[in-house]
Amino acid sequence: MEQLRKRLTTGLVAVLTLASSLAVGTLTAAPAQAATRDGVCDAGEFCYYYNSDNAGSISDHPAADLADYGTDPATCYVFRTAGKAGYNQCIKNNAASVWNRTGGQVRVHFNSDFGGTWDTVAAGAKRDLTAAVKNNNASHDVTPLRTETCKNSFDNPRTCAGAVSWANSKVGATGWGGLCDRFVANAYGHANSGSVSAIVHWGQIPSTHRNAGDRSVPAGGLAFFRGGEYGHVMISVGGGTFVSNDIDGYNRISTATIAEVESEWGYTYLGWAQPWFQVNH
């Protein structure tokens, strides 16, 4: 009887030891669980909300680039906070607000594969997405942010590099007084842009090829402004420098910066666009 009691006591101790070990393991695993996509916006994550004002179901993501959210309900990234509006719906083209807890900037893109216009969300920002990508979100990248380059995909007679070379060769020339949109079209080998003015040109470019508010304009990109009756456009030659008509005197081609156009003319910078022209669309 004594031996039986001893065996039972030993077995009970073993079971209690195992249970204690499992409990410790569970407690230890909790911080790791906080880093999973659990519908809670934890430190280190970038989070989408289904509704404006950071309301509704949450889709939380680690600080890593994500090129495509997917649209198949069986495999897409979804909002994961149960019992909230939007729960289990795909996040692509469905996010209204964000909270950036990654510690760096995050850029939300209109297109998959980090394309199209974007909204750059500062570290710590908790707000609605801008109108350009609100409920039109398809990908995002995190610090260090990707840099979009000028694209040779619009059937222009000259490439981006060729247009830059041509524009640089015209510094000091005359003949484009009041004809900024024609100048950038000439840079790309067109006789004209096909638009009646720079501001009309900006509005005709598909939003997927415009980058509203972004001042990091690659060489070959077209920088647009609102102001006066016709607006203004100039071509980037890289490094924050542009070639423009009229900024250094009417009818004269010179180098310029975005800040110069803003300060000297009082124009409002709209953003930059890929070399898309109405003339060949």
N, C-alpha and C positions, 0 to 999 in steps of 0.2 A: 504494500500500500504506500509505504514511504517512497519507494522508487517511482511509482506511478505519479504521486504528487510532484516529485522532483521533475519528472519528464514534462508534466503539464505546466509547471512553473517556468521551465526553460522555454517551452514552446510559446507561452504567453509573452515572455520577455522578447522573444524573437519577433513576434507579430507587432508588438508595440514599437520595437526598434525600427522595423520596416515602415510602419505608419508614420513615425516621427521623421524618418528619412524622406518619405514622399512629401510630407508637409513642408519640410525645409526646401526640397527641390521645387515645390510649387511656388513658395515665397520667393525663391531665388530667381525663378523664371519670369516673374511679373514685370521687371523693367524691360526685358526683351520683348514681351508681349505688347508693351506700350509703343514699340517701334513698328508694329505691324499695322496693316490697313484694317482698322477696327471701327471706323466711323467716328473717331475722336481725334481732334486736332492737337497732337502732342508737339512738344518742342522738337525742332529739327525737321518738321514736316511742312509741306505746302498743301493747303487744303482748299477745295472747291465747295461752295454751298449752292444748293439747288435754287434758293430764293435770294432776292436782294437783302441788303442789311444783315448779311451773315446769318440767315435763317434757313430752315429746312434741313434736309439730310446732307451729310458731309461725305466727301470723297477725299481721304487723306493720303498723301504720297511722300515717300522719302525724297531727300534732296538729290535727285538724279534727273537727267533729261528723259523726256517721254515723247516719242515721235508720233504716236498714233494711239488714240484712246479706243478705237474700234467702234463698230456700230451693231455688231451681232449681240443680241441680249444674252446669249449663252457664253460669250467670251470677252465682252467689252469691260472696260473699267466702269464701275457703277458707284452710285451714292450708297453708303453703307450704314448710315444711322437709321436703325429700324424705328418705325412709328413716326417718322418725320416726312414732310412733303418731298417727293422725288425719290424715296427709298427704292433701291434696286433698279433705277433707270440708268441707262448709259449716260456718262457725263459729257460725251461729245455734243457740242452745240446745245448744252443744257445747263451750263454753270452761269450764275448771275453775280456771285460775289466770291471773294477769296480771303484767306488769311495766310500770310507768308511768315512762317516760323523757322525758315531754313538758316537764317543768319546772313543771307546774301540776297542779291536781286534774283527775281524770276521773271521770265518773259513769256507771256501767254500769246500764242499765235493763232491767227485766223485759219490757217491751213495746216494740214498734217506735214510732217517732216520739216517743221520750223519755218514754214513759208507764209507769205502774205503779211498784212499789217499785224501789229502786236501791241500789247499793253505791258509795260515794264512795271512790275510790282516791287516796291522797295522792301528791304528787310523790315519785318515787324508790321507792315501795312495790313490793315484789316478793313476792307472796303468793297464796294461794288466794282466790277470790271468796267472799263470805259465802253462807250457805246459801240466802238468798232469791233469788239470781240465779246461783248456780253451776249450770252446764249449763242455765240458763234466761235466757240473755242475748239481747237482740234489738236494742239500739241503745246508743249512748254519746255523751255530749257532754263537751267539754273546757272548761277555764277560758277565758272567764267562763261559769259554769254556768247553764243555763236554770232558770227559776223556775216551778214548777207552781202554777197558780191553782186556786181552788175552782171546781168544775164544777156548772152547773145542768142536770144530765143524768140525774137520778134520780127524776123525777116527784114531787118534794116540793112541798107547797102553797106554800112560800115559796122565793124564790131565796136565793143565798148572801148577797147584800147585804141582803135583807129579813130574814134570820135574824140577821145582825149587828145591824141596827137594833133588832130586837125584844129581843135579849139586852142591848144597852146600855140599853134603856129599863127593864129589870128590876133594874138595879144598885140595891141598897138594899132591894129587896122581900124578902118572906119567903114560905114556902109550899112549898119544895122540899127540906126537910130529908131528907138521905139519898137523894134522888131525882135524882142527877146525869144519868142516862141519859134520864129523862123530861124534864128541863129542856132538854137539847139537842134532843130530839125536838120539844118544844113550840116551840122557836125556829124550827124548820123547818115548823111548822104541823101537826104530828101530835099526837094525844092521848097517844100513847106510842110507844116505839121499836120495839116488837115483840120485844124481847129482855128476858131476865129480869134482866140486870145489865150494867154497863159492860164487864166483862171478857168476858162471853159475846158482847156486841155486837161487840167487837174481833175475836173469833175467827170470827164469822159474815161479816164483811166480806170479799169476795173480795180476794186478795192484789194484784190489779191496781189496787185502789183504796186500798191501804195503803202508807205510807211509813215503814217501820220505822226508828226511831232518828233520823229527821230532825227537827231543832228549828226549821227555818224554815217555820213553819206559816202559810199564807195566811189572810186574813180569811175566816171561814166554815168553815175546816177544824176537825176534831174531834181533840183531843189526848187520848190514852188512857194510863192508868197501870195497873200491877199492884200490888195491895196490899190488905190486909184480905181480907174474904170476897168483895167485889163489884167491887173495882177502882174506877177513877174516870175520868170523861170531862168535858171542858169545851170550850167553843167559842172559837176565836180571833176577836178583833176587829181584828187587825192590829198590826204593830209589836212583836211579842213579848208582847202583852197578851191576856188571856183573860177571859171571864166565867164564873164558877164558883159553885156552891153550897157552903156550909159551910166554906170555907177561912178566912173572916173571922168565924167563929162559926157554930155549927149553926143551920140553917134560914134563913140570910141569904145573899143573892146579892151578890157583890162581884167586883171585878177581881182577877186573880191572874197569876202567871207559872209556868212549868214548874218553875223552881228553888224557888219557894215550896212547891209541892206535895211536891217531893222532900225539902226540908229540914224542913218542918213535920210532914209525915205519914210520911216515910220510904218513900214509894211509889217504884216503879221506872217511869220513863218508857218507854213502848213505842214511841211514834211517833204520827203523825197519819194521819187518813183523810179521804177525801172524804165528803160527807154521805149515806152509804148507810144505809138503815134496813130492818130485817127486815120492818117493818109493811107496806111496799109492794113486797115481793119474794116 
